Amino acid sequence: MLWVLLLLVAWSAAAVSCIRLCLVTAGAAHRPPPAAPASTPHELNLYETAFLAGGPQRVADLALVSMHLRRRLLLAHTGWATVVDPEGRDEVERTVIHAIGPEGQSRIGPIRAAAAAADAVRTLADRLVAAGLAVPHGTRTSLESAVRAVRGSAVLVVVLAVTAVLMPGQETGYAGPVAAWFGLPLVLTLGCLAIARVENHPYSPWASPSGQRWLDSLPAPVRGADRDLLAAVAVRGVGAVEDPALRAALTSGARAGG
């Protein structure tokens, strides 16, 4: 029967993709610490904290908010950024100003993308990886690829099940048992995705176990001071911004950049 061959294909895809995801996840969780860490968690600055919590995009958001609060950059609710002070105080700020360009004004989306991909952020990431606090790029991309593979297998199982059920020339009452057999690999893939989500939520995909422990040890920022707002943005992202105009600038910029 042809549907049995389709079922074997479904089982093979589901099993291979789920085993791969388990192996990649286990490898990432048990990655040995570096022999000579470049820094300790106590030396982390806000940019490094932002990277561990949200990756390069979070670093760019933090720089934009910091420059806006300190009147070096004006972020409009329409999603545009205007340079007020062209002298950046650090490499990330200088990257932001360079991304805006000589006209001194640009949309926030392209600025965020350029800053996130800049050498200054890559250097920061390499430093955190060397310290054992961040997940290496290859490990993170492997995990993302493994998750996509399991999702693809789940879709393939559904397609093969529909194909098997709709095949012509089948006996009456055949659809139910066939669908049930295909339900088993589907449950396997969906269950694997659910476990992976539970294991990683609310943890950052950018932080290693040591980096995540550092994030978990941070005190909750107190509202009111700029430093506390920046700490909240570093850890929680632009959702921590309470000023509606500033939040509109950042969110509209994200839509324009996406």
ZADO-1210 file (C-alpha; in nm, 4 decimals, padded with zeros to 6 digits):
<atoms>
<atom x="00.0000" y="00.0000" z="00.0000" code="MET" pos="1"/>
<atom x="00.1333" y="00.3356" z="-00.1037" code="LEU" pos="2"/>
<atom x="00.0163" y="00.5095" z="00.2129" code="TRP" pos="3"/>
<atom x="00.2540" y="00.2936" z="00.4175" code="VAL" pos="4"/>
<atom x="00.5472" y="00.4304" z="00.2177" code="LEU" pos="5"/>
<atom x="00.4217" y="00.7816" z="00.2823" code="LEU" pos="6"/>
<atom x="00.3965" y="00.7002" z="00.6515" code="LEU" pos="7"/>
<atom x="00.7565" y="00.5754" z="00.6531" code="LEU" pos="8"/>
<atom x="00.8684" y="00.9008" z="00.4934" code="VAL" pos="9"/>
<atom x="00.6766" y="01.0970" z="00.7562" code="ALA" pos="10"/>
<atom x="00.8280" y="00.8960" z="01.0412" code="TRP" pos="11"/>
<atom x="01.1784" y="00.9282" z="00.8988" code="SER" pos="12"/>
<atom x="01.1540" y="01.3051" z="00.8606" code="ALA" pos="13"/>
<atom x="01.0059" y="01.3476" z="01.2070" code="ALA" pos="14"/>
<atom x="01.2581" y="01.1212" z="01.3786" code="ALA" pos="15"/>
<atom x="01.5661" y="01.2663" z="01.2075" code="VAL" pos="16"/>
<atom x="01.4679" y="01.6276" z="01.2688" code="SER" pos="17"/>
<atom x="01.3712" y="01.5692" z="01.6332" code="CYS" pos="18"/>
<atom x="01.6911" y="01.3764" z="01.7091" code="ILE" pos="19"/>
<atom x="01.8936" y="01.6550" z="01.5486" code="ARG" pos="20"/>
<atom x="01.7186" y="01.9192" z="01.7608" code="LEU" pos="21"/>
<atom x="01.7802" y="01.7182" z="02.0777" code="CYS" pos="22"/>
<atom x="02.1492" y="01.6731" z="01.9947" code="LEU" pos="23"/>
<atom x="02.2011" y="02.0409" z="01.9121" code="VAL" pos="24"/>
<atom x="02.0187" y="02.1498" z="02.2276" code="THR" pos="25"/>
<atom x="02.2174" y="01.9092" z="02.4437" code="ALA" pos="26"/>
<atom x="02.5437" y="02.0228" z="02.2849" code="GLY" pos="27"/>
<atom x="02.4629" y="02.3879" z="02.3493" code="ALA" pos="28"/>
<atom x="02.3671" y="02.3202" z="02.7104" code="ALA" pos="29"/>
<atom x="02.6872" y="02.1268" z="02.7843" code="HIS" pos="30"/>
<atom x="02.9338" y="02.3446" z="02.5971" code="ARG" pos="31"/>
<atom x="03.2503" y="02.3602" z="02.8129" code="PRO" pos="32"/>
<atom x="03.3546" y="02.7018" z="02.9454" code="PRO" pos="33"/>
<atom x="03.6578" y="02.8712" z="02.7886" code="PRO" pos="34"/>
<atom x="03.9939" y="02.8029" z="02.9472" code="ALA" pos="35"/>
<atom x="04.0796" y="03.1719" z="02.9871" code="ALA" pos="36"/>
<atom x="03.7719" y="03.3954" z="03.0074" code="PRO" pos="37"/>
<atom x="03.8259" y="03.7481" z="02.8804" code="ALA" pos="38"/>
<atom x="03.6000" y="03.9056" z="03.1397" code="SER" pos="39"/>
<atom x="03.3819" y="03.8285" z="03.4366" code="THR" pos="40"/>
<atom x="03.0080" y="03.8957" z="03.4711" code="PRO" pos="41"/>
<atom x="03.0792" y="04.1765" z="03.7160" code="HIS" pos="42"/>
<atom x="03.2528" y="04.3757" z="03.4422" code="GLU" pos="43"/>
<atom x="02.9595" y="04.3804" z="03.2010" code="LEU" pos="44"/>
<atom x="02.8339" y="04.7154" z="03.0783" code="ASN" pos="45"/>
<atom x="02.4842" y="04.7930" z="02.9535" code="LEU" pos="46"/>
<atom x="02.5704" y="04.7156" z="02.5917" code="TYR" pos="47"/>
<atom x="02.6960" y="04.3709" z="02.6897" code="GLU" pos="48"/>
<atom x="02.3887" y="04.3113" z="02.9040" code="THR" pos="49"/>
<atom x="02.1683" y="04.4179" z="02.6124" code="ALA" pos="50"/>
<atom x="02.3434" y="04.1728" z="02.3805" code="PHE" pos="51"/>
<atom x="02.2966" y="03.8821" z="02.6198" code="LEU" pos="52"/>
<atom x="01.9288" y="03.9678" z="02.6644" code="ALA" pos="53"/>
<atom x="01.8343" y="04.0489" z="02.3068" code="GLY" pos="54"/>
<atom x="02.1246" y="04.0289" z="02.0674" code="GLY" pos="55"/>
<atom x="02.2591" y="04.2930" z="01.8255" code="PRO" pos="56"/>
<atom x="01.9200" y="04.4577" z="01.7703" code="GLN" pos="57"/>
<atom x="01.8865" y="04.5173" z="02.1449" code="ARG" pos="58"/>
<atom x="02.2305" y="04.6832" z="02.1504" code="VAL" pos="59"/>
<atom x="02.1222" y="04.9163" z="01.8698" code="ALA" pos="60"/>
<atom x="01.7960" y="05.0000" z="02.0501" code="ASP" pos="61"/>
<atom x="01.9864" y="05.0743" z="02.3694" code="LEU" pos="62"/>
<atom x="02.2225" y="05.3101" z="02.1866" code="ALA" pos="63"/>
<atom x="01.9309" y="05.4927" z="02.0227" code="LEU" pos="64"/>
<atom x="01.7463" y="05.5371" z="02.3527" code="VAL" pos="65"/>
<atom x="02.0632" y="05.6455" z="02.5336" code="SER" pos="66"/>
<atom x="02.1488" y="05.9059" z="02.2696" code="MET" pos="67"/>
<atom x="01.7920" y="06.0349" z="02.2693" code="HIS" pos="68"/>
<atom x="01.7789" y="06.0710" z="02.6486" code="LEU" pos="69"/>
<atom x="02.1119" y="06.2543" z="02.6534" code="ARG" pos="70"/>
<atom x="02.0058" y="06.4919" z="02.3740" code="ARG" pos="71"/>
<atom x="02.2599" y="06.3671" z="02.1232" code="ARG" pos="72"/>
<atom x="01.9900" y="06.2312" z="01.8961" code="LEU" pos="73"/>
<atom x="01.6269" y="06.3209" z="01.8380" code="LEU" pos="74"/>
<atom x="01.3915" y="06.0317" z="01.7756" code="LEU" pos="75"/>
<atom x="01.0597" y="06.1463" z="01.6279" code="ALA" pos="76"/>
<atom x="00.7384" y="05.9486" z="01.6670" code="HIS" pos="77"/>
<atom x="00.7226" y="05.9278" z="01.2856" code="THR" pos="78"/>
<atom x="01.0218" y="05.6923" z="01.2859" code="GLY" pos="79"/>
<atom x="01.2953" y="05.9393" z="01.1909" code="TRP" pos="80"/>
<atom x="01.6207" y="06.0105" z="01.3760" code="ALA" pos="81"/>
<atom x="01.8019" y="06.3458" z="01.3644" code="THR" pos="82"/>
<atom x="02.1569" y="06.4043" z="01.4841" code="VAL" pos="83"/>
<atom x="02.1914" y="06.6774" z="01.7494" code="VAL" pos="84"/>
<atom x="02.5481" y="06.6098" z="01.8646" code="ASP" pos="85"/>
<atom x="02.7653" y="06.4479" z="01.5925" code="PRO" pos="86"/>
<atom x="03.0317" y="06.3362" z="01.8427" code="GLU" pos="87"/>
<atom x="02.9621" y="05.9828" z="01.9595" code="GLY" pos="88"/>
<atom x="03.0815" y="05.8916" z="02.3102" code="ARG" pos="89"/>
<atom x="03.1669" y="05.5297" z="02.2237" code="ASP" pos="90"/>
<atom x="03.2068" y="05.3004" z="01.9240" code="GLU" pos="91"/>
<atom x="02.8401" y="05.2002" z="01.9147" code="VAL" pos="92"/>
<atom x="02.7233" y="05.5625" z="01.9191" code="GLU" pos="93"/>
<atom x="02.9721" y="05.6514" z="01.6480" code="ARG" pos="94"/>
<atom x="02.8334" y="05.3616" z="01.4443" code="THR" pos="95"/>
<atom x="02.4815" y="05.4995" z="01.4853" code="VAL" pos="96"/>
<atom x="02.5897" y="05.8470" z="01.3722" code="ILE" pos="97"/>
<atom x="02.7742" y="05.6985" z="01.0745" code="HIS" pos="98"/>
<atom x="02.4632" y="05.4970" z="00.9808" code="ALA" pos="99"/>
<atom x="02.2511" y="05.8130" z="00.9799" code="ILE" pos="100"/>
<atom x="02.4804" y="05.9628" z="00.7161" code="GLY" pos="101"/>
<atom x="02.6123" y="06.3087" z="00.6331" code="PRO" pos="102"/>
<atom x="02.2648" y="06.4617" z="00.6025" code="GLU" pos="103"/>
<atom x="02.2117" y="06.4095" z="00.9746" code="GLY" pos="104"/>
<atom x="01.8703" y="06.2499" z="00.9377" code="GLN" pos="105"/>
<atom x="01.7467" y="05.9028" z="00.8491" code="SER" pos="106"/>
<atom x="01.4730" y="05.6543" z="00.9242" code="ARG" pos="107"/>
<atom x="01.5285" y="05.4532" z="01.2424" code="ILE" pos="108"/>
<atom x="01.4845" y="05.1088" z="01.0832" code="GLY" pos="109"/>
<atom x="01.7928" y="05.1263" z="00.8574" code="PRO" pos="110"/>
<atom x="01.9931" y="05.2861" z="01.1416" code="ILE" pos="111"/>
<atom x="01.9073" y="04.9989" z="01.3738" code="ARG" pos="112"/>
<atom x="01.9970" y="04.7387" z="01.1102" code="ALA" pos="113"/>
<atom x="02.3313" y="04.9038" z="01.0288" code="ALA" pos="114"/>
<atom x="02.4251" y="04.9461" z="01.3945" code="ALA" pos="115"/>
<atom x="02.3339" y="04.5857" z="01.4780" code="ALA" pos="116"/>
<atom x="02.5591" y="04.4573" z="01.1988" code="ALA" pos="117"/>
<atom x="02.8524" y="04.6887" z="01.2769" code="ALA" pos="118"/>
<atom x="03.2025" y="04.5817" z="01.3754" code="ASP" pos="119"/>
<atom x="03.1604" y="04.7335" z="01.7218" code="ALA" pos="120"/>
<atom x="02.8722" y="04.4970" z="01.8012" code="VAL" pos="121"/>
<atom x="03.0527" y="04.1968" z="01.6510" code="ARG" pos="122"/>
<atom x="03.3554" y="04.2744" z="01.8659" code="THR" pos="123"/>
<atom x="03.1301" y="04.2952" z="02.1718" code="LEU" pos="124"/>
<atom x="02.9748" y="03.9602" z="02.0811" code="ALA" pos="125"/>
<atom x="03.3157" y="03.7967" z="02.0348" code="ASP" pos="126"/>
<atom x="03.4230" y="03.9244" z="02.3753" code="ARG" pos="127"/>
<atom x="03.1157" y="03.7739" z="02.5420" code="LEU" pos="128"/>
<atom x="03.1618" y="03.4421" z="02.3598" code="VAL" pos="129"/>
<atom x="03.5252" y="03.4298" z="02.4703" code="ALA" pos="130"/>
<atom x="03.4105" y="03.4907" z="02.8279" code="ALA" pos="131"/>
<atom x="03.1658" y="03.2004" z="02.8035" code="GLY" pos="132"/>
<atom x="02.8648" y="03.4296" z="02.8524" code="LEU" pos="133"/>
<atom x="02.7210" y="03.4316" z="02.4987" code="ALA" pos="134"/>
<atom x="02.6250" y="03.1484" z="02.2662" code="VAL" pos="135"/>
<atom x="02.8625" y="03.1226" z="01.9671" code="PRO" pos="136"/>
<atom x="02.7124" y="03.2236" z="01.6341" code="HIS" pos="137"/>
<atom x="02.7504" y="02.8732" z="01.4905" code="GLY" pos="138"/>
<atom x="02.5718" y="02.7109" z="01.7841" code="THR" pos="139"/>
<atom x="02.2847" y="02.9585" z="01.7695" code="ARG" pos="140"/>
<atom x="02.2374" y="02.9209" z="01.3935" code="THR" pos="141"/>
<atom x="02.2514" y="02.5420" z="01.4282" code="SER" pos="142"/>
<atom x="01.9768" y="02.5530" z="01.6895" code="LEU" pos="143"/>
<atom x="01.7625" y="02.7819" z="01.4755" code="GLU" pos="144"/>
<atom x="01.8154" y="02.5531" z="01.1759" code="SER" pos="145"/>
<atom x="01.7208" y="02.2469" z="01.3808" code="ALA" pos="146"/>
<atom x="01.3991" y="02.4124" z="01.4993" code="VAL" pos="147"/>
<atom x="01.3098" y="02.5061" z="01.1404" code="ARG" pos="148"/>
<atom x="01.3734" y="02.1467" z="01.0359" code="ALA" pos="149"/>
<atom x="01.1303" y="02.0121" z="01.2971" code="VAL" pos="150"/>
<atom x="00.8691" y="02.2649" z="01.1890" code="ARG" pos="151"/>
<atom x="00.9197" y="02.1608" z="00.8287" code="GLY" pos="152"/>
<atom x="00.8807" y="01.7958" z="00.9259" code="SER" pos="153"/>
<atom x="00.5514" y="01.8734" z="01.0992" code="ALA" pos="154"/>
<atom x="00.4233" y="02.0406" z="00.7827" code="VAL" pos="155"/>
<atom x="00.5474" y="01.7488" z="00.5714" code="LEU" pos="156"/>
<atom x="00.3646" y="01.4995" z="00.7942" code="VAL" pos="157"/>
<atom x="00.0388" y="01.6909" z="00.7476" code="VAL" pos="158"/>
<atom x="00.0863" y="01.7074" z="00.3693" code="VAL" pos="159"/>
<atom x="00.1639" y="01.3364" z="00.3468" code="LEU" pos="160"/>
<atom x="-00.1341" y="01.2523" z="00.5677" code="ALA" pos="161"/>
<atom x="-00.3715" y="01.4519" z="00.3482" code="VAL" pos="162"/>
<atom x="-00.2222" y="01.2882" z="00.0392" code="THR" pos="163"/>
<atom x="-00.2661" y="00.9411" z="00.1863" code="ALA" pos="164"/>
<atom x="-00.6233" y="01.0060" z="00.2950" code="VAL" pos="165"/>
<atom x="-00.7260" y="01.1504" z="-00.0416" code="LEU" pos="166"/>
<atom x="-00.5645" y="00.8803" z="-00.2530" code="MET" pos="167"/>
<atom x="-00.8205" y="00.7268" z="-00.4900" code="PRO" pos="168"/>
<atom x="-00.9246" y="00.3646" z="-00.4824" code="GLY" pos="169"/>
<atom x="-00.9188" y="00.3187" z="-00.1066" code="GLN" pos="170"/>
<atom x="-01.1631" y="00.1125" z="00.0953" code="GLU" pos="171"/>
<atom x="-01.4482" y="00.2643" z="00.2933" code="THR" pos="172"/>
<atom x="-01.3514" y="00.3641" z="00.6441" code="GLY" pos="173"/>
<atom x="-00.9837" y="00.3682" z="00.5540" code="TYR" pos="174"/>
<atom x="-00.9329" y="00.7419" z="00.6162" code="ALA" pos="175"/>
<atom x="-00.9680" y="00.7292" z="00.9952" code="GLY" pos="176"/>
<atom x="-00.7010" y="00.4676" z="01.0726" code="PRO" pos="177"/>
<atom x="-00.4589" y="00.6205" z="00.8213" code="VAL" pos="178"/>
<atom x="-00.4992" y="00.9662" z="00.9744" code="ALA" pos="179"/>
<atom x="-00.4401" y="00.8154" z="01.3188" code="ALA" pos="180"/>
<atom x="-00.1136" y="00.6552" z="01.2064" code="TRP" pos="181"/>
<atom x="00.0084" y="00.9872" z="01.0671" code="PHE" pos="182"/>
<atom x="-00.0967" y="01.1542" z="01.3906" code="GLY" pos="183"/>
<atom x="00.1850" y="00.9788" z="01.5761" code="LEU" pos="184"/>
<atom x="00.4786" y="01.1475" z="01.3936" code="PRO" pos="185"/>
<atom x="00.2863" y="01.4741" z="01.4042" code="LEU" pos="186"/>
<atom x="00.2557" y="01.4472" z="01.7835" code="VAL" pos="187"/>
<atom x="00.6286" y="01.3708" z="01.8003" code="LEU" pos="188"/>
<atom x="00.7279" y="01.6844" z="01.6077" code="THR" pos="189"/>
<atom x="00.4826" y="01.9148" z="01.7854" code="LEU" pos="190"/>
<atom x="00.5811" y="01.7733" z="02.1231" code="GLY" pos="191"/>
<atom x="00.9497" y="01.8259" z="02.0456" code="CYS" pos="192"/>
<atom x="00.8830" y="02.1878" z="01.9498" code="LEU" pos="193"/>
<atom x="00.6783" y="02.2426" z="02.2655" code="ALA" pos="194"/>
<atom x="00.9523" y="02.0994" z="02.4871" code="ILE" pos="195"/>
<atom x="01.2154" y="02.3136" z="02.3154" code="ALA" pos="196"/>
<atom x="01.0011" y="02.6222" z="02.3676" code="ARG" pos="197"/>
<atom x="00.9424" y="02.5452" z="02.7352" code="VAL" pos="198"/>
<atom x="01.3119" y="02.4735" z="02.7927" code="GLU" pos="199"/>
<atom x="01.4207" y="02.8025" z="02.6339" code="ASN" pos="200"/>
<atom x="01.1433" y="03.0357" z="02.7586" code="HIS" pos="201"/>
<atom x="01.1959" y="03.2931" z="02.9025" code="PRO" pos="202"/>
<atom x="01.5687" y="03.2451" z="02.8434" code="TYR" pos="203"/>
<atom x="01.7599" y="03.4474" z="02.5879" code="SER" pos="204"/>
<atom x="01.8851" y="03.2586" z="02.2802" code="PRO" pos="205"/>
<atom x="02.1933" y="03.4813" z="02.2893" code="TRP" pos="206"/>
<atom x="02.3129" y="03.4015" z="02.6422" code="ALA" pos="207"/>
<atom x="02.4935" y="03.0868" z="02.7488" code="SER" pos="208"/>
<atom x="02.3890" y="02.9256" z="03.0805" code="PRO" pos="209"/>
<atom x="02.6492" y="03.1442" z="03.2566" code="SER" pos="210"/>
<atom x="02.5227" y="03.4523" z="03.0762" code="GLY" pos="211"/>
<atom x="02.1654" y="03.3667" z="03.1632" code="GLN" pos="212"/>
<atom x="02.2565" y="03.3344" z="03.5297" code="ARG" pos="213"/>
<atom x="02.4079" y="03.6816" z="03.5078" code="TRP" pos="214"/>
<atom x="02.0850" y="03.8189" z="03.3577" code="LEU" pos="215"/>
<atom x="01.8781" y="03.6451" z="03.6247" code="ASP" pos="216"/>
<atom x="02.0934" y="03.8005" z="03.8975" code="SER" pos="217"/>
<atom x="02.0263" y="04.1579" z="03.7855" code="LEU" pos="218"/>
<atom x="01.8038" y="04.3625" z="04.0186" code="PRO" pos="219"/>
<atom x="01.4810" y="04.5033" z="03.8804" code="ALA" pos="220"/>
<atom x="01.5403" y="04.8616" z="03.7558" code="PRO" pos="221"/>
<atom x="01.3770" y="05.1374" z="03.9581" code="VAL" pos="222"/>
<atom x="01.1630" y="05.3766" z="03.7564" code="ARG" pos="223"/>
<atom x="01.2535" y="05.7398" z="03.7256" code="GLY" pos="224"/>
<atom x="01.6218" y="05.7773" z="03.6423" code="ALA" pos="225"/>
<atom x="01.7654" y="05.7599" z="03.2918" code="ASP" pos="226"/>
<atom x="02.0162" y="05.4951" z="03.4023" code="ARG" pos="227"/>
<atom x="01.7345" y="05.2741" z="03.5266" code="ASP" pos="228"/>
<atom x="01.5417" y="05.3207" z="03.2027" code="LEU" pos="229"/>
<atom x="01.8485" y="05.2207" z="03.0029" code="LEU" pos="230"/>
<atom x="01.8961" y="04.9157" z="03.2238" code="ALA" pos="231"/>
<atom x="01.5327" y="04.8211" z="03.1639" code="ALA" pos="232"/>
<atom x="01.5717" y="04.8646" z="02.7868" code="VAL" pos="233"/>
<atom x="01.8881" y="04.6515" z="02.7940" code="ALA" pos="234"/>
<atom x="01.7084" y="04.3670" z="02.9691" code="VAL" pos="235"/>
<atom x="01.3501" y="04.3942" z="02.8381" code="ARG" pos="236"/>
<atom x="01.3787" y="04.5870" z="02.5119" code="GLY" pos="237"/>
<atom x="01.1802" y="04.8849" z="02.3854" code="VAL" pos="238"/>
<atom x="00.8722" y="04.7528" z="02.5625" code="GLY" pos="239"/>
<atom x="01.0225" y="04.8956" z="02.8819" code="ALA" pos="240"/>
<atom x="00.9949" y="05.2516" z="02.7437" code="VAL" pos="241"/>
<atom x="00.6985" y="05.4299" z="02.9021" code="GLU" pos="242"/>
<atom x="00.7211" y="05.7563" z="02.7049" code="ASP" pos="243"/>
<atom x="00.4590" y="05.7069" z="02.4305" code="PRO" pos="244"/>
<atom x="00.6366" y="05.9342" z="02.1817" code="ALA" pos="245"/>
<atom x="00.9701" y="05.7569" z="02.2245" code="LEU" pos="246"/>
<atom x="00.8072" y="05.4142" z="02.2127" code="ARG" pos="247"/>
<atom x="00.6222" y="05.5154" z="01.8949" code="ALA" pos="248"/>
<atom x="00.9497" y="05.6293" z="01.7380" code="ALA" pos="249"/>
<atom x="01.1191" y="05.2996" z="01.8114" code="LEU" pos="250"/>
<atom x="00.8292" y="05.0765" z="01.7126" code="THR" pos="251"/>
<atom x="00.7539" y="05.2663" z="01.3926" code="SER" pos="252"/>
<atom x="01.1226" y="05.2478" z="01.3117" code="GLY" pos="253"/>
<atom x="01.1142" y="04.8713" z="01.3661" code="ALA" pos="254"/>
<atom x="00.8209" y="04.8357" z="01.1256" code="ARG" pos="255"/>
<atom x="00.9926" y="05.0477" z="00.8649" code="ALA" pos="256"/>
<atom x="01.3135" y="04.8503" z="00.8991" code="GLY" pos="257"/>
<atom x="01.1354" y="04.5142" z="00.8809" code="GLY" pos="258"/>
</atoms>
